[in-house]
Amino acid sequence: MTLTSTGRVGIGTSSPVCPLHVAGTNATYSIGAGGSTTAYLYQVAGGTYSNLGLGPYSATLSAFFSGSILVKTGVYAESDRRRKIDINPINITLEHYDKLNPVSYRYKEEDNFKLGLIAQDAMQVSKELISIFPNENMHVEDPNVDLEGFQYTLDYGSLSALNAAAIKLLIAEIKDLKNRLANTEKQ
């Protein structure tokens, strides 16, 4: 075990790169604190890096995971009315909603197909669905929408609220059509 003059502790390494650095035979773990509210875990195994960063990652993102996340029971978002202000109904038309284009796609570095939406397309329907995060590897492909050094993300949780709004519109339309049909049959 090593204790450096700067207070870093190394277990299995004589040159720790963060406050606590543990090196083993199967993987190397480093745990560091980058301020009072930030902690990172980096894993190196067979030359493959994975990382976990917890809050705040950026001004609007508390954690970043560069892969799938498996959750046994669910992921929950705070939604209590008592925590919210400026609550307004979603104003959307079915014609507006019809602009969403569900697609299948592959990420450039993966083989498996995914189902979803393209953020640049979805922001034409609702800008509230989209967030922008710094990513130095992102370059402009479409100068009309892309930003150099930033990537778009899509909030699928907010998309469920749009889905509910569209379903309500469809229910109202079905009720109206049923009423019209009933009135036509009476004549």
C-alpha positions as MATLAB code, in Angstrom:
seq = 'MTLTSTGRVGIGTSSPVCPLHVAGTNATYSIGAGGSTTAYLYQVAGGTYSNLGLGPYSATLSAFFSGSILVKTGVYAESDRRRKIDINPINITLEHYDKLNPVSYRYKEEDNFKLGLIAQDAMQVSKELISIFPNENMHVEDPNVDLEGFQYTLDYGSLSALNAAAIKLLIAEIKDLKNRLANTEKQ';
ca = [
       0.000    0.000    0.000;
       1.217    3.473   -0.901;
       0.340    6.823    0.647;
       1.574    9.788   -1.391;
       2.510   13.228   -0.087;
      -0.707   14.577   -1.682;
      -2.842   12.135    0.329;
      -3.517    9.610   -2.427;
      -3.739    5.940   -1.419;
      -2.587    3.195   -3.755;
      -3.355   -0.483   -3.182;
      -1.503   -2.690   -5.632;
       0.092    0.373   -7.231;
       2.891    2.681   -6.149;
       1.610    5.651   -8.164;
      -2.098    6.257   -7.460;
      -3.788    8.623   -9.930;
      -6.708    9.590   -7.676;
      -7.491    9.707   -3.934;
      -8.044    5.901   -3.795;
      -6.563    3.713   -6.528;
      -6.904   -0.082   -6.241;
      -5.091   -2.265   -8.808;
      -5.696   -6.021   -9.042;
      -4.899   -8.903  -11.369;
      -8.275   -8.984  -13.167;
      -9.064   -5.298  -13.345;
      -7.893   -1.941  -12.102;
     -10.296    0.254  -10.187;
      -9.804    3.894   -9.379;
     -12.207    5.792   -7.213;
     -11.810    9.520   -7.027;
     -13.706   12.523   -5.820;
     -13.770   15.593   -8.014;
     -15.353   17.952   -5.513;
     -17.931   17.585   -2.793;
     -20.695   16.142   -4.998;
     -18.834   14.186   -7.679;
     -17.406   10.657   -7.654;
     -16.142    8.534  -10.518;
     -15.342    4.834  -10.896;
     -13.171    3.738  -13.796;
     -12.689    0.065  -14.600;
      -9.980   -1.243  -16.889;
     -10.243   -4.927  -17.816;
      -8.366   -6.434  -20.737;
      -7.825   -3.022  -22.294;
     -11.578   -2.235  -22.180;
     -12.630    0.834  -20.234;
     -15.987    1.399  -18.586;
     -16.858    4.279  -16.368;
     -19.448    5.539  -13.970;
     -19.724    9.154  -12.975;
     -22.216   10.375  -10.427;
     -23.474   13.886  -10.084;
     -23.180   16.347  -11.409;
     -21.752   15.171  -14.738;
     -22.782   18.472  -16.314;
     -25.170   21.276  -15.453;
     -28.189   19.133  -16.407;
     -26.893   15.547  -16.122;
     -26.129   13.796  -12.833;
     -24.792   10.488  -14.152;
     -23.375    9.100  -17.375;
     -23.367    5.439  -18.374;
     -21.849    4.428  -21.701;
     -23.783    1.192  -22.132;
     -26.938   -0.642  -21.139;
     -28.324   -0.473  -17.634;
     -30.182   -3.481  -16.223;
     -32.747   -2.695  -13.575;
     -34.760   -5.465  -11.934;
     -37.801   -3.519  -10.790;
     -37.910   -0.121  -12.486;
     -36.510    3.338  -12.976;
     -38.472    6.109  -11.354;
     -38.590    9.814  -12.105;
     -39.766   12.339   -9.544;
     -43.308   13.380  -10.461;
     -45.062   14.599   -7.309;
     -47.373   17.564   -8.038;
     -46.144   19.224   -4.830;
     -42.654   19.563   -6.352;
     -43.847   21.238   -9.579;
     -44.911   24.703  -10.693;
     -46.213   26.160  -13.960;
     -48.168   22.969  -14.779;
     -49.817   23.268  -18.211;
     -51.571   20.824  -20.542;
     -49.604   19.629  -23.559;
     -50.823   21.359  -26.708;
     -50.286   19.026  -29.627;
     -52.341   18.016  -32.637;
     -52.421   14.588  -34.237;
     -51.049   16.162  -37.421;
     -48.148   17.585  -35.428;
     -47.608   14.260  -33.665;
     -47.667   12.427  -37.000;
     -44.307   14.070  -37.801;
     -42.567   11.673  -35.381;
     -40.847    8.989  -37.433;
     -40.182    5.726  -35.522;
     -37.172    3.935  -37.028;
     -34.881    0.972  -36.521;
     -31.165    1.793  -36.426;
     -27.732    0.662  -35.276;
     -25.176    2.692  -33.385;
     -22.021    2.999  -35.479;
     -19.990    0.927  -33.005;
     -22.637   -1.806  -32.438;
     -24.125   -4.690  -34.413;
     -27.566   -4.927  -32.787;
     -30.540   -2.995  -34.136;
     -32.509   -0.684  -31.843;
     -35.952    0.887  -32.184;
     -36.570    4.546  -31.469;
     -36.580    8.074  -32.801;
     -33.892   10.377  -34.147;
     -33.404   13.374  -31.836;
     -32.970   15.874  -34.685;
     -36.337   14.767  -36.135;
     -38.142   14.669  -32.770;
     -37.107   18.233  -31.903;
     -39.217   19.422  -34.863;
     -42.249   18.147  -32.909;
     -41.290   19.139  -29.356;
     -38.068   20.836  -28.295;
     -38.815   19.724  -24.708;
     -37.942   16.152  -25.746;
     -34.342   17.102  -26.545;
     -31.280   17.966  -24.480;
     -27.840   18.882  -25.790;
     -24.608   17.688  -24.151;
     -20.958   18.412  -24.961;
     -19.242   15.654  -26.955;
     -15.998   16.602  -28.691;
     -16.377   13.611  -31.041;
     -19.579   14.952  -32.627;
     -19.128   16.800  -35.900;
     -21.645   18.621  -38.073;
     -23.282   16.393  -40.684;
     -26.369   18.559  -41.287;
     -25.553   22.271  -40.836;
     -29.279   23.059  -40.484;
     -29.564   21.214  -37.144;
     -26.221   19.813  -35.932;
     -23.929   21.671  -33.535;
     -20.168   21.083  -33.622;
     -18.950   19.408  -30.432;
     -22.426   18.670  -29.049;
     -24.759   15.693  -29.221;
     -28.534   15.561  -28.966;
     -30.283   13.244  -26.532;
     -33.944   12.239  -26.436;
     -35.985   12.044  -23.234;
     -38.116    8.950  -23.787;
     -39.860    9.580  -20.445;
     -41.206   12.883  -21.788;
     -42.191   11.113  -24.986;
     -44.579    8.987  -22.914;
     -46.367   12.218  -21.897;
     -46.747   13.116  -25.592;
     -48.077    9.608  -26.230;
     -50.682   10.093  -23.481;
     -51.690   13.463  -24.991;
     -52.083   11.867  -28.433;
     -54.133    8.991  -26.970;
     -56.447   11.529  -25.307;
     -56.936   13.238  -28.683;
     -57.752    9.894  -30.287;
     -60.224    9.011  -27.508;
     -61.998   12.366  -27.988;
     -62.107   11.784  -31.755;
     -63.540    8.276  -31.292;
     -66.228    9.605  -28.921;
     -67.151   12.300  -31.445;
     -67.369    9.751  -34.279;
     -69.523    7.431  -32.132;
     -71.888   10.309  -31.329;
     -72.133   11.268  -35.002;
     -72.782    7.648  -35.978;
     -75.464    7.311  -33.297;
     -77.147   10.527  -34.525;
     -76.998    9.299  -38.143;
     -78.575    5.955  -37.177;
     -81.444    7.788  -35.401;
     -82.371    9.620  -38.607;
];
